[in-house]
């Protein structure tokens, strides 16, 4: 652990920032967010060892997008000194979304197991389908313990860096990268791997042996078909750390860190609202020759995912169905690529034309139809994307479906819908205000809708109130209690107090000291010259005057008068 990290974590009490301080702040946040989850562990000396927290919004995001989880332990190398682990994923706009955060003091197996257990508890027992990390042994151990059924992928960037440091041959690193990321069959990968190892004579190196044993965790040939939504590296985590560094400074204590980290989350969620607005406000311009499929995709997918799918439509133009064989329950199509007859793929389609599977397994890996499936859709003259090919997590209504089932209000949806309505109403106002008959039509329609919606809301409130009254588990309104002063009893007013002498029975106008103060003021204004005033108002005197102005309000006018008399 870095010295700065240890100093900040282990000397919290000396700085006045102890675990109760952090808990008090989180408890205050929980008053605003009842779903806020946080837990911590301490060492034998009672010093904070790890703190995990996630708010209600992160839990909702995980419910929709928690199929793939990424986290790393590069926080020691970041610009800020607060040790932090961020659990993140990808939302429907292909943006980074935060599921939870943790402050830790070490990277032991025990700590990571505890963190993953807390994440699992906060997310109501839902485990991710896939996890990507930088390959730390403690992380791998924790994932196998807590998420035994999850697919664990190692970060490609870290592996390339390790290849450079362990072998030290740029040509080997280049071949290793090509073999790792290449979309080969397993037999082809094995052939290329052993050929590379033999060429460079590294078969006996421990790192090579270890990497081959872990090939199912990093080689695309072995990972194909496992859902990672395009994750190959933890660069999203590192990119998120760079965003956090804009909000968190190295001099922040842990309480300040959590507060400013929340600002970072607010920024990320604001970017999601922007993307929501772009996705539901209008349709993109169609650019391919497959207009029907392109239009259908633009209706289903968010804007960012639509752009990715449009690339599949473009590449599908180079694909051709060269053979189709019918079986009892499905038809098998063989696809070849123009200019590359040696490469072929097989797409199976059931008789109802609702299930499509390609040998490239890209649909299973990323959740977007590949160009081979698109080629079959064109061959079968299917004009609209089948629902089985539209993964809910990439669709515009990914959160809406969760909203409908759970009754939770998604703030991003509300804000984006509000923005769209404002934009449409602005356009409507422009095209209707120029003609009187249009104006009256729109006015009457809008007013009628407003009245109908108000009546509907009132009816829903009444139904809800009746349901609350009929349910005996909720407490009733409290009875009126006796106040300290009984009804009908006259309340005694406090006697008037002078603002100058603080005595009772008179005010500042009739105060006997008012005349003396006025005489002193006149004498001072006449007897003190400008230089004397300027020299006398040094730093210490200004502090005294400031304190006097704050603590003794009745002398404010007197002091200001002296200052002005010198000018």
N, C-alpha and C positions, 0 to 999 in steps of 0.2 A: 504494500500500500504506500502511496506517495506520502512524504513527510507532511506536506500541506494538508492532505486529506485527514491524516491521523490527528494532526493538531486541531483541525476544525471539529472533528467528531469527538475526540476524547477530552477536549477542554471546554466542552459546552457549558458546564456548570460554572467555570471561572468567568465565562463571558456572559453568564446570565441566561443562556439559551439551553435549557434542559429539556428532557423528554416531555415533562408536563406542559412546558411552554408550547411545544409543537402540537401536543394533543389538544391544548386549549384552543389553538388556532383552527385545527381541523374540526373540533367540536363546534366552533362558531360557524364554519362552513357547512357543517351537517345540519345546522338550524335552517339554512337556506336550501340545502340539498339533502333530503331525508335518506336518499339512497347512497350517500357517500360512505365508502368502505375504507377503513384503515386499521392496520395492526402493526405491532412492532415487537422486537425481541431485544433483550439486553444481555450483556455478558455477566460473569460472576461478580464484577464490581458495580453492576448497575448502570454501566455506560451503554448508550444506544448502539446496537450492533446492526440492525436493519429495520427500516420503516417502509411499509408498502401502503399505497393509497390509490384509489380510483373513484371518480365521481359518477353520478348516475348516468350522465350522458355517455361516458366511456363504456359503461356496462351495456347500454342500449346499442352502441356502435358494435360492440363485440358480439351481441346477439345476432346481428345481421352480417357482419364482416369478419367474425372471429374464426373463420375456417383456416386461415393462414396467419401464423404468429411469427414475428421476428424480434430478436433482441440480441444485444452484444455487450461486451465488457470493455469497450474502448474508452470508457469515460475517464480513465486516467490520462489519456492523451489529449483530452479536449481543452479548450481555452479556459473554461471555468474549472474551479477546484472542487466543487461539490461532487462527491461520487454519486452517480445516478445511473440507474438502469431503466430504460424505457421499453415497455412492451408495445409494439406497434403492428399495424397491418395495412391493408389497402382497402379504400372505400370504393364506391361504385363509379367514381370519377378517376380512378387510378391514382388517387392522392394518398399520402400517408395519413393514417388515423391512429391516435394514441388510445390504447386500451387500459394502461395502468403504468404506474411509476414506482420506483423504489430508491431509497437512499441506503447504501450498504457500506460496510467498512472492510470487508474482505470478500474473496471469490471462492470460498470454500464450498464443498459439496453440500454441507449442512445448510448454508445460507441459501443456495440456489434451490434446494429442495423445499425449503420453507417458503421462498418467494413464489414458486410455482403452485404450491398448495394454497397460498393466499389468493393467487389469481384464480384458481379453480373455485375457491369458496366464493369470491366476489362475483363470479360469472355463473353462479348457481349450478356448478358441476359440469358445465359445458367445456369439453376439451377440444383443442384445435385439431384439424385434420392433418396439418403440416406445420413444421417448425423449421426455421432457418437461423443458424447461429454462426459465430466465427470459429467454432470447433474447439472451444475450451473444454478440457476433460471434465471439469466440474459441471459445466452445462450439460454435456452429453449424459453424465450420470443422472442428473436431476430429471432430464427429459425422459430417460428410460424408466425412472422410478415413478414419476407423476403422470406422464403421458405415454404409456407403453404402446399404444396403438397409433401414435402419430408418426408421420413420415418426417425424418430428420435430415435436412440438407445442410451441407457445409458451404460456407461462403466461397464463391469462386475467386474473388479478389484476394482473400487471405491465402488460398491454396496456391495461386500464382506467385504471390510474394514468398511463400514458403519454398516453392520450387526453385526460385532464384537464390534464396539463401542457403538451401541444402545442397543443390547441385552446382550452381554457379556457372551455368552454361546457357547463354541467351538462346541458342538454337534449341536446346532441350526444353526450355521454358515455353518457346513458341509451339513446339510439337505437343507438349503437355496440355497447353491451353486449347489447341485444336482438337485433341482427343477428348478433352473434358467437355467442351461445348458442342462438339459435332453431333449431329442427329444421325447416329449410326445404329445399325442393328447390333445386338450384343456380340454376336460372332465376329463382326467387323471390328468392333472396339477391342476385343481380346486380341485379335491379330495385330492391330496397330500398336497396342500397349506392349506386347512382348517384342515386337520389332523395334520399338523405340528403346526399350530397356536394353536389348542386346546391342543396338547400334552405339549407345553411349556407355556401355559396360557398367551399369549402375545396379545390377540385379541384387547385389549383396548389401546395398545401403539400407539401413533401417527405415529411413523415411519412405523409400520406394516400397518396401515390404508392407509398411503400415498403410500407405495410401491404397495399395491394391486390395488389402483386406477391407478397407472402407469404401471401395469403389461404388457400392450401392448408395452411398450418401453424397456423391459428388458427380459421377459420370452421367451425362445426359442419356446415354444408352440404357442405363439401369433405372434412371429416374422417370423416364417417359411414362406418361399415364398417371403420374401422381400429381395431385392438384397443388400447385405452388403459385398460381396467378401470375406467372412470369418472373417470380423471384429467383434470381441467381446469386445475388450478392447481398450483403447487409448494408449496401451503400445508402439505402433508404434510412437506416438507423443513423449512419454517419451524417447524412444530409439533415436529418432531424436535429442532431446534436449541433450542427452549425446554426440552425434556426434558434435553438435554445440559447446559444451563446450570445445572440443579439438581445436577449431579454434578461439573462442572468450574468452578473458580474462576479469576479473572483473574490471580491471583498464581502459578498453577501453571506450572512449567517444562514443557518438552515431554515429558520422561519421566513426570512426574506426570500430565500431560494424558492420555497413552496409557493409563496405569494406571486412571485414573478413568473414561475413556471406556469401558473394558472393563466397569466396573461398570454403566454405562448400558445396554450391550448385555445384560448379565445381567438387568437389570430388564425390558427389552423382551421377552426370551425367557421370563421368568417370567409375564408377561401372556399370552403365547401358550400356555403350559402351562395357565393358568387357562381360557382359551377352549377349549382341547382338552378339558379335563375337562367343561366345560358342554355341549359338543357331543355327547359320547359317553355322558353320564350321563342317561338318560331321554329322553323325547320332549316337545316343546312341546305346549301345549293347542291343539287345532284350533279355529279361529275362523271359517272361511269355509264357504260352502255347498258348495264343491267339495272335499269331505272326502277323496276318493280321491287326487286330485292333490296335495292339501296333505300328506297322510300320506306319500305317495311322496317328495315333495320333502324332508320332514323326515328321511327315512331316508338320503337321498343328501347333502344340503347340510350344511355347518356351520351352527351356530345363527344366526350373523349374516347369512349369505347367504340362509338360509331366510326370515328376516324380510323381506329385500328382495324375494325371490320372492313372498312372500305378498301384498305390495302389488300385484304383477302379477295375482294371482288375484282380488283385490278389483276392480281396474280392468277385468278381463275381463268382469265382469257387465254392463258398459255397452256391450260389443261384440256385433256380430251379423254372421253370414255372410249376405250379401245375394245372392251369386252364386257359382257354381262351374262351371268349364269344364274338361273332361277333354281331355288331350292324350295322345300316345303313351306317354310315360314318367312323366308327372306330372299332377296336378290343380291348377288355379289357383283359389284362393278369394279373393273380394273381401270385405273387412271394412269395415263402417261403424260409427261411434260414435253411440250414442243421443243425440239432441239436436244432432247436428252432421253432417248428411247431406252437407255439402260436402266433408268429409274422408273419405278412404278409403285402405285399404292392401291390398296383395296378398300372399298367402301361398301359396307353392308347396310341394306335398307329393308325394314320389315314390310310385310304386305300392306299394312295400313299406312305406310309412309309417315310414321311418327317417330321412329327410332333410327338414328343414323350413327354409324360407328366407322371410324377411319383407322387404318393401320398406323398412321403417323401419331395417333393418340394426342394430337394437339388440343382437341376439344376437351379431353379429359384432363390435360395439364393446365390449360389456361381458361377454359370455359367459353371460348369463342370458336365458331365453326371455321375449319381450315378451308383452303382453296380447293381441296379435293372434294369435300362435301358440297361446296358451292357449285362445283362443276357438275355434280350429280343432280343438284337442284335444277340447274339450267337444262340438263339433259332430259329431266322428267317434266320440264315446263311448269315447275312450281313457282308461283309468282310471289308468295308471301312466306317469310321465315316461319317454319313450324315452331310451335311453342316449346317443344322439347330441345330446340337449339338455342333458346334464349335463357341464359342462366339468370335467375332472379337477382343475384347480387350485382350484376352489371346493368340492370334495367332501371328505368326512371322511377318505377314504383317499388324499388327494393325496400325502402323504409315505409312506404305507404302500406304494404302488406303487413309489416310488423305493427304499424300503428293501428290497423284495423283489428288485428288479433289481440293486441295487448291494451288498447285504449290509451296509449302513451302519445302525448303531443310532441312531435319532433319540431324543435324550434327552427331548424334549417328549412323544413318544408313550409312552415307558416310564413317565414320571412320571404322565401322565394315566391310563394304564391301571392303574397301581398304585393311584391314588386311587379309581378306579371300583371295583376289586376290594375295596378296603378298605370302601368304602361299602356295596357289595352284601353283603359278609360280615357287616357290622354289622347290616344288616337281617335277614339269614338267621339270625344268632345270636339276634336278638330273637324271631323267630317260631318258632324251633325249641326254644329253651331251656325253654319253658313246658310242653312235652309230652315225656314220656320216650321214646316211640316215635320221634318226630321227631328227638330228640337223637341216639339210637343210629343212625338211618339216615344223618343228616348226618355224624356222626363217622366211621362206617365208610366212607362215600363219600369224604370228604375225605382220610382216612388212606390209602385205596387210591390216590387220585390222586397224593398226595405220593410214595408209594413208586414208582408207575409213572413219574412224571416224573424222580425221582432215577435210576432205572435207565436211562431214556432219555438223560439227561445224561451218565452214565458211559459209555454206549455211544458217544455222539458224541465224548467225549474220547478214548476208545481208538482210534476210527477216525481222528481227527485226529492222534494220536500216531503211528499206523502210517504215515499218509501223510507225516508229517514225516520219519520214519526212512527211508522208501523213496526220498525225494527227495534226491539227492546234492548239490544246490546249496546246502543249508543246512549250516553247520558243526556238527560234533558237540560234545558237552560236552567241556570241557578236561580233560586228565589232571591228576591230583593232582601238584602241584609241591612241591619241597622248601622247607620253611620255613626261616627263619633259624636255628631251633633244631631239630636232628635229633630224630627220634622216639627215645624211650628215654633221651635226655639230660636230666638233672635241671636244672630251671630254678632259677637262683639268685634267692632273694627279696631285695628291697631291705631294708637294715637299718632298724630302727625309728627314727623321727625325732620329737623333742619338738616339740609344737605351740607352746611358749612361746619357747624359745631357738633352735629349729631345729637343735639338735645331735643327733648320733646316740648310741645306747646307752642311752637312758632315755626315759620319757614325762613328761607334764606333772605327774603326781602325785609323781614322784621328782626333779623338776627342782630344782637348788640355788637357782634364782632365784625359785621359787614363793613361798618364805618372805618374801623381800624385797618382792615385789610385794604380798603380803597386808598387810605392815606399812605400806607406802605408802598402800594403799587405806584402811586404818583411820584413818591420820593425816589423809588428805584428807577423809574423810567427817566427821571430828570438827572440822576446822579451818576449813572453808569454810561461810559462812552462805548463806542462801537468796538474799539480794539480790545477793551477789557472783556467785553462779552465774547468776542471771537476767541481770545486766548483762554477764557475760562471754560468754554465749551469743548474741552478735550474729550478723549475717548471715555475716560472714567466718568466724567461729569455727565456725558450723554447717556451712559448706562444708568446712572443714578436717576436722571430725569425720566428716562424711559420706565424705570421701575416705579417711580413716583406716579407717573401718568397712569400706569396699570393698576397700582394698589390704592391710590388716593385720588379718585376721580374729581373731587371737588377742587383740586388745585390745578387741573389741566389748563383752564383759561388763564390763570395767573402765570404759569410757566411759559405758555405760548406768548403771552403779552411781553414778558421780559425778553424773550428771544427776538421778537419783532422790533422791540425798542432799540436794540443794538444795531439793527439793519437800517 
